[in-house]
């Protein structure tokens, strides 16, 4: 019995020794094949106006000049044809429902764009062909959380798309946002988020 066990052990060892080169060959790249590329960095959204997760300066709010902050983005996915920028206040339950506040929605930003300057002007259609809307009309709507409550989280969301959107600028920000969301479905190549806090000064 002991002899049989030794024989079986020897067979298993020999099988493993023979199999190891086959495993190594299967894992090795094929001759002439390009080496595996590291994953591309994720789309990144930043602003020099305030650090991510920090309070938004009054200048960019309804308590100040209410101008839009500089926004920059990097690591654009290959094949990007346009961008959608969405600023929302998820701390608001509009009309006691699930809709939040549309502070800014800009769509059909050119795929070659790498940012937006401070103080984007009012107007449904911008010089670069993109369109904008908010709860205040075709203009950036700054944060305006009341002083009596907690700070609100104002979320800037950037989407890279593989297409341009055939969505006209409507008069209702929530109807337009729904149309933009529907048109974006299946076309998102990347997403980046940046958050600022605000509550009106006492």
C-alpha positions in Angstrom: 0.0 0.0 0.0 2.8 2.4 0.9 4.6 1.6 -2.4 1.4 2.3 -4.3 1.0 5.7 -2.5 4.6 6.6 -3.4 4.0 5.6 -7.0 0.9 7.8 -7.2 2.7 10.7 -5.6 5.5 10.4 -8.2 3.0 10.4 -11.0 1.3 13.5 -9.6 4.6 15.3 -9.2 5.7 14.4 -12.7 2.3 15.6 -14.1 2.7 19.0 -12.3 6.2 19.4 -13.5 5.1 18.8 -17.1 2.1 21.1 -16.7 4.0 24.1 -15.4 5.7 25.0 -18.7 2.2 24.8 -20.4 0.7 27.2 -17.8 3.7 29.5 -18.2 3.3 29.4 -22.0 -0.4 30.2 -21.8 0.3 33.2 -19.6 3.1 34.5 -21.7 2.2 37.1 -24.5 2.2 35.7 -28.0 5.4 36.5 -30.0 5.2 39.9 -31.5 2.1 40.9 -29.5 2.0 44.4 -28.1 2.5 44.6 -24.3 -0.7 45.1 -22.2 -1.5 48.8 -21.8 -2.2 50.3 -18.4 -5.8 51.5 -17.9 -6.4 55.1 -19.0 -6.8 57.6 -16.1 -10.4 58.5 -15.3 -12.0 61.7 -16.5 -11.3 64.4 -13.9 -13.1 67.7 -13.2 -11.4 70.4 -11.2 -11.7 74.1 -10.4 -9.2 76.6 -8.8 -12.1 78.4 -7.2 -12.4 76.0 -4.2 -11.2 72.6 -3.2 -13.4 69.5 -3.8 -15.7 69.1 -0.8 -15.1 72.6 0.6 -17.4 75.6 0.9 -18.1 77.6 -2.3 -16.9 81.2 -2.1 -19.8 83.7 -1.9 -18.7 85.3 -5.3 -20.2 82.2 -7.1 -23.5 82.2 -5.2 -26.8 84.0 -5.0 -25.4 85.9 -2.1 -22.6 87.4 -4.2 -21.9 88.1 -7.9 -23.5 84.8 -9.0 -20.9 84.1 -11.7 -20.0 80.6 -12.7 -16.6 79.3 -11.6 -13.7 78.3 -13.8 -14.0 74.6 -14.6 -11.3 72.4 -16.1 -11.2 68.8 -17.1 -8.5 66.3 -18.1 -8.2 62.6 -19.1 -10.8 62.9 -21.8 -11.9 59.4 -23.1 -11.0 58.5 -26.6 -13.9 59.1 -29.0 -15.5 61.9 -27.1 -17.7 64.0 -29.3 -19.4 66.3 -26.7 -19.7 67.0 -23.0 -22.7 67.6 -20.7 -22.1 69.6 -17.6 -24.8 69.4 -14.9 -24.9 71.3 -11.6 -27.5 70.2 -9.1 -28.6 70.6 -5.5 -29.5 67.0 -4.4 -30.4 68.3 -0.9 -33.6 69.8 -2.3 -36.8 67.8 -2.7 -38.6 69.9 -5.3 -42.4 69.9 -5.0 -42.1 67.2 -2.3 -41.0 64.8 -4.9 -37.8 63.2 -6.1 -36.7 66.0 -8.4 -33.8 68.1 -7.2 -32.8 71.6 -8.2 -31.4 72.3 -11.7 -28.7 74.9 -11.0 -27.0 74.6 -14.4 -27.2 72.3 -17.4 -24.9 72.8 -20.4 -24.9 70.3 -23.2 -23.2 69.8 -26.6 -20.0 71.3 -25.3 -17.4 70.4 -28.0 -15.5 67.2 -27.6 -12.3 69.2 -27.9 -13.1 71.5 -24.9 -11.0 71.2 -21.8 -12.9 73.6 -19.6 -15.2 76.6 -19.1 -14.1 80.1 -18.2 -15.4 82.1 -15.2 -18.6 83.9 -15.8 -20.2 82.0 -18.7 -22.6 84.6 -20.2 -26.4 84.3 -20.3 -28.0 82.9 -23.4 -29.7 79.7 -24.5 -26.9 79.1 -27.1 -23.3 79.8 -26.3 -20.6 80.9 -28.8 -19.2 77.4 -29.0 -22.6 76.0 -30.0 -23.4 74.5 -26.7 -26.8 75.2 -24.9 -27.6 75.9 -21.3 -30.6 76.2 -19.0 -31.3 76.3 -15.2 -34.2 76.9 -12.9 -33.5 80.7 -13.5 -33.5 80.4 -17.3 -30.7 80.1 -19.8 -28.0 81.1 -17.3 -25.9 79.8 -14.4 -27.9 79.7 -11.1 -25.6 80.0 -8.1 -26.0 78.2 -4.8 -28.6 79.7 -2.5 -29.2 77.4 0.5 -30.9 79.4 3.3 -28.9 80.4 6.4 -31.4 78.7 8.7 -30.5 75.1 7.6 -27.5 72.9 7.0 -25.0 73.4 4.2 -26.2 72.0 0.8 -24.0 69.8 -1.4 -23.8 71.4 -4.9 -22.6 68.8 -7.3 -20.9 69.5 -10.6 -21.2 66.5 -12.9 -19.3 66.2 -16.2 -20.2 63.5 -18.8 -18.2 62.7 -21.9 -20.3 61.4 -24.7 -19.6 59.6 -28.0 -22.2 61.8 -29.8 -23.8 65.2 -29.9 -27.4 65.5 -28.5 -30.3 66.6 -30.6 -32.1 68.3 -27.8 -33.4 71.9 -28.2 -33.2 74.4 -25.3 -36.7 74.4 -23.8 -38.4 76.8 -21.4 -38.6 74.3 -18.5 -35.3 73.2 -17.0 -36.7 69.9 -15.6 -38.4 68.9 -18.9 -35.2 69.8 -20.7 -33.0 67.9 -18.3 -35.2 64.8 -18.7 -34.8 65.0 -22.5 -31.1 65.4 -22.2 -30.8 62.4 -19.8 -32.8 60.3 -22.3 -30.7 61.3 -25.2 -27.5 60.5 -23.3 -28.5 57.0 -22.5 -26.0 54.5 -24.0 -23.5 57.2 -25.0 -21.6 58.0 -21.8 -17.9 57.3 -22.1 -16.9 58.8 -18.8 -18.1 60.8 -15.8 -16.4 63.1 -13.3 -17.9 64.8 -10.2 -16.8 67.8 -8.1 -18.7 68.9 -5.0 -18.9 72.3 -3.2 -20.8 73.3 0.0 -22.9 76.4 0.6 -25.2 78.0 3.1 -26.1 81.7 3.1 -24.2 83.8 5.6 -26.1 84.7 8.7 
